[in-house]
């Protein structure tokens, strides 16, 4: 039925003279999303509008789903495109559209016409009145409601005429790649995939690092993280996942440092290693899934102690979320069922029975001096043996 889709965007419209750069980025992301499905598509940009033209047979639901995974889109509108051959033809086209798209013909409606082509003989207000009358004549059971219509019939007069009434909600945000790149510390839990998704939604390209601790964590735990990365990558594009063998570092910390400080010191070394890969790959910051007070390592004092070792900014998009808020997003992006699979990660395996909740930074630094003999060599080995997976 539909041979094209009008793509609506939100914040991009506020970008002033740079708007075309964001529109081009959005077109690029849409083309990338549509490559994954069957069909031939042409994505065009014209006078502040982006269109997807379907140039072959295609699956409607599959196409809408693919476009709907692209950040930066607030609405997907299946659209009729007709030739601008005069008002009499337009009246027929509008009636034809209503019969095909709204066959029940008993709802309230409003016509919202926009005359972008100023050469057209009727202005926007005249189009609203005339087309409204045409619909009432053709469908007597329909009624006009200018405040809360069940059908908002949009008619845009350009070089051609675009008719649409359905707006399928998009994800919003900004096109991926328009706001730099960041490194996500990805675990097998609920929070970090949500954090990565939220930052990607703001136009940031995501890479990730995962700390693996064999034999204390299994290959199934590693695969769980890969699966989470795949799910985030459906929205963010390909993710370079750095799998770091963290076992020797953790055992050394366990052997040399007070056990109530294990989690904080362990996380400080995770941040150091994550920052190494972030700088190596051109990332401008780190991303974590921490929420204030959720666990001992996420108190304000603990977060300050963790941040102390990082020279890059640390972005925590779920910092003020309740756990249920995070779960709700994870359900929305289909990571929840994978996140709750019972395969432990290295953070939970080596957790202390009574972890410190208000660590003193000077005390933590003093405890880390116990590691001076071997920690640099262990970190160098962990970095050198890191496995990099391309997840898409």
N, C-alpha and C positions, 0 to 999 in steps of 0.2 A: 504493500500500500504506500508506505512512505519511501521516498528516494533520497531524502536528505534529513539532516538534523542541524538545528541551530544550537550552538553552544553558548550558554550564558556564563560570564565570569563576574566576580565581585570586586575584590580589592584592586585587581589589575587596572580597572577603570579609573583609579585615583592616581596613577603613576605619571601623569602629565606627559612631558616630552619623551620620557623613557618607556611609555606604554607599549610601543611597538616591539620593544625588546622582550617584554613579558608575553605579549601575544605570540610572537615567534616561538618562544620557549614552550608555550602551551600547545601550539600546533605541533611542535616536534614531539612532545610527550603523547599527544593523541595519536599521531602516526605510529609511534613506537607501540602503543597499546593495541592498535588495530592490526599490526603485523602478526600478532599471535593467533588471529582467527581467520577463517576462510572468507574470501570476498575481496573485491577491489574497491578501494576507497580513495577519494580525493579530498584533502583537507585544505580549505582556502580561508583567507582573511580578507575582509572587505568592509571598509568604513566602520571600524569598530565592532564588526560581527565576525564570528568564526563559524564556518559551515563544514559539515562532513557530508560529502556527496557519495552515495552508494552507487557504484558504477557497474555492479553485477548483482546476481542473486546473492542474498545474504540472510543470515539468521538474525531477526530483530532483537530477541532477548539477549543473545550472545553479544551483539554489537553494543546494545545499551549498557550491558554489564561491563564490557571492556572500557568504554568511554567513562563510565561511572567510577572507575578505579583511579582516574587521573586527578591529582591535586590541582586546584586552581579553578575547577568547574563548579558553579553553583546550581546550574540547571541544564538539562538536556531536553530539547524541544523537537519532537518529530514534526516535520514541517512539509507542507505542500508548497512547491514552487511553480508558479504559473506565469505565462507570458503577459506582459503589460500591453494588452491590445485594446484597451478601452473598458469603460465602466460596465457596459452591458455584459461583456464576457466575464468581468469580475463577479457580477451578481450570480451568474451561473456557477462559477467556480466555488463561491462561498456556499451556495446551496448544496453542491456536490460534496464539498468537504463535510458539511454538517451531517448529511445523510450517511456518509461512510464512517465518520468518527463518532458521531453521537446519534445513532439510529433510534434511540428511545424517544427523542424529540419532545420531552416533557419537562425539561429543566429550566431553571432561570439562567439568564445569560446577560452578558454585556459585551459590546464591541469596543475594542481599544485599537483604533487605527492610528498609524503613524505615516505621514507623508514625507519621506526623506527626499524623494524626487519632486522638487518644487515645480516641475513642468506639468505635473499631473493636474487636471482641471478642477478636481475637488480637493478642498483642504481636509485636515484631519477631522475636524468637527462635523463637516458635511458628510464625510465617509461614515462616521459613526452613526449618524441619523439615518442615512440612506440604507446602509447595510442592515441596520437594526430593523428597519421596516421590511426589507426583503425577507429577513428570517422570520419575522412575525407572520408575513403573508404565506410563506411556504410551510410554516410549522405553527398552526394556530394554538397548540397546547403549550407552547413555550411562552415565558414571560420575561420582561426586562427587570433586572435588579442591578442598579448601578453601585450598590454598597457591598453586598456579599453575594455575587453571582456564583452559581454552581459551575458555569462555563464562562471563562474569560477568552473571548475570541480575538486573537491578535492578528491584525492585518498590516503588514509593513510594505509600503510602496517604494520600491527602489527602481533600478533598471528592470528588474523583474518584481513580481509580487509574492510575498511570503505569507502564508496563512498557517497559524498554529494555535492550539488551545491547551495542549498538555505540557506541563513542565515537570520533568522527572528530577528530583533533587540530586545534586552532586555533593561532593565532599567538602567543597570550599578550599581555602588555603591558597598556596602559591605553587606554581609549577616547580617541580624538583629541578635543582641545579641553578636556580636564580639567586640563591642566598648562600653560596659556598658549600663547604663540606665539613663534616664532623665525625668523630669516632665514637661509636656506641659500645659501652661495656655490656655485653649481652650474656645473660645467664639463662638458666632454664626456668626461671620463675615467671610470674605474671607481669611484674612491673616493667622490666627493661624492654620487652618488645613494644609495649604501649608507649614508653618514653621515646623509642626510636621512631615509631609511627608518627607521634605528635610533632617531633622536630622535622621529620621529612615533610609533613603537611605544610610547614612554613617555608618550603622551597629549598631545604638543605639536603644535599646528597649525603647518603649514609654509608660508612664502612663500619665494621664491627670487630671486636676482639672478645674471644671466649677463653677462659682459663680452665684447662682440663687437668685432672689430677689422677691419672691411671696409677695403680690399679684400684684406687679408692673410688674413682668414678668410672662407670662402664662406657663401652662404645655406644650403648643405647642412650646414655646421658648426652653424649656428644651428638648423636643423630637427632636427639630431641631439639638441641640448640640449632642445628642445621635446618630442621623443619620450621622452627620459629623464624629463622632468618629468611627462609623461602616465603613464608607468609607475609612478612614485612616487605620483602622485595617485590611482591605483587603490586604494591603501591609506590615504593620508592625507586624501583629499578634495581639493576644488579648490585649486590653487596659483596665486597671483598671481606671475607670472614677470616680473621687471624686466630688460629687455634694454638694457644700457648700451653706447653707442658709445664705446669706449675708445681708439680709434686715435690721436687727437691727443694724448692724455695719454701714451700709450706712446712715440710718436715724440719728444715733448718730453723725456721722461726719457732716451730713447736718445741724444738730442743733447746733453744737459746734464750727465749723471751718468756716473761711471766704469762701464764695461761689466760688471765683475765684480759690481757691486752692483745691476744692473738688476732682477733678479728680486725681490730684497728690497724695493726702493723701489716697484716696480710693485705688489707685493702690499700694501704699506702703503697705497697710494692706493685699491686695491680695497677694503680694509677700511674706509677712511674713507667711501667712497661707499656701501658695503653698510650701514654703520651709520646713515648719513643716512636711507636708506629704511626700515631697521629701526625707528628712532625715529618716523618719520613714520607708520608703520602699526601701532604699538603692540607691536612685538616686544620680547621681554625678553632676547634674546641673539642671537649669530651662530653658525652651524654651518659647519664646514669638514671636508673629508675627509682631513686631514693625519695622517700616521703617522710617528712619530719615526724619523729617519734614512733615510727612503725615498728622498728626493732632497735636493739641496743646500739648498733653501728650507725643509726640514723637520727640520733639526738643532735641538737645544735652543736654541742661540744664535739661529738664524734665526726660530724661533717666538717667542722673547722679543722680538726686534726687530719682528716683525709685530704682536704683541699690544700693543706700546707705544702705538699710535695709537688703540686702541679703548677706549672707556669702558664698553662693554657686555661681559658675559662671553662668551668664545668657547668653544663646546662642540665637542669633537673625539672623537666616539664610537669611531673606529677608531684612536685614537692608539697603542694597544699591539698592534694587529693586524699579523701578517705579511701580505705581499701575497696569499698564497694564501688566508688567512682572509677577506680582503675579496672576492676572486674568488668564493669559495664562497657568500657571501651574495648577491653580484650574480647568480650563476646561480640561486639560490633565488627571487629577486624579478624575474627576467627582464630585467635591465638590461645584462647582460654583452655580449650580441651587438650591442646598439646602441652601447655604450661603446667597443667595439674597431673600429668603423667608421673608416676612414682619413681623417677630416676634422679638420684641426688646429685647436686653439683658440689664443687669444691668448697663453697662457702658454708654449706650446711654440714659437710662431713667433718670439718675441723673447727666447728664452733665450740667455744668454751661453755662450761656449765654455768658459770656466773660472770659473764662479760662485763667489763667496765662500761658504764653508761655516760660518765662525765670525765673522759680522759683529760689528763693534764698534758699539754703539748710538750713541755720540757721533760716530763717523765717518759713520754713515748720516745722522744729523741734519744734520751739516755739509754733506754732499753734497746733501741736499734743499734747502738754502738756495740752491743754484744755480737752483732752479726758481721762486724767489719772484716773478719778474717776471710770469709768465703762468699759473702753475698754478691759482690761485684762479678765474680766468676760465674756464679749460678745464674745471675740475671743475663749475662752475656750468652751463656749456653742456652737459656730459655728463648732468648731472642733469635739466636742463630738456628735453632731447631723448630721454630714456629712454622706450622703448616698454613698456607694461604689457600682458601677455597673460594671460588667464584660462585656465588649463590644467586640464582635468578629464577 
